[in-house]
Amino acid sequence: MLAVVLAVLFVLGAWNPWRLVALQGNFGNPWFGLFVTAAMVYLALWLLAPVRNEAVQRRGIAARVVTVVVGVIGLLGWGMFGILFTAQTTELARSADGSRTLVVVARDTDNHQELRVWAGSGWATREVGVLGRACGSVTAQFAGTDAVELDTAYGSWRLALDPATGQPREVLGPRCADGPVPATMEP
């Protein structure tokens, strides 16, 4: 039963249509999920369906071998591609009412850092938008719940957020020195 629950959580974490931060952070790596689920299935097969006679119970042995092969594939995938699914987050600012948070997300694969807006609290925290690339040192504060004031090495800007959802109405330009541009494409 636990293996089924983990499999469902890892599938939801990789898919994540709700953009839940906790689901993405804890269950967003499908390779690790494949490995853990295969390990749990193997453990369940070993404990709940022991092979007592190898000549008669060939299906049980075949199920164990397939589970081990799937687990090894998950382990290799996690070792080679797992870094693509990990990121470090740093909270920069929180709105006065605590409903929105501005974070810097740094992927482990490159030096690219993004400014993202999260809405909600606890397990219900969702990512509502990306403000753009964080260049150099960045400090920020919320000006109410519908605007963010950024101070970067390249300038100071005020970016508008949708008052109802928190999605950015403006984002940082494609280059570090560019100011805010309208957010024409929604995430």
Protein Blocks (a to p, Z undefined) as FASTA:
>chain_A
ZZmmmmmmmmmmmnomnopaklmmmmmpmklmmmmmmmmmmmmmmmmmccfblklmmmlm
mmmmmmmmmmmmmmmmmmmmmmmmgccdddfbdcfkopaccdddddfkbmcdcddddede
hjllccfbdfbjcehjaddddehjlbccdddfkbccdddddfknopafbdcdfbfklccd
ddfbcZZ
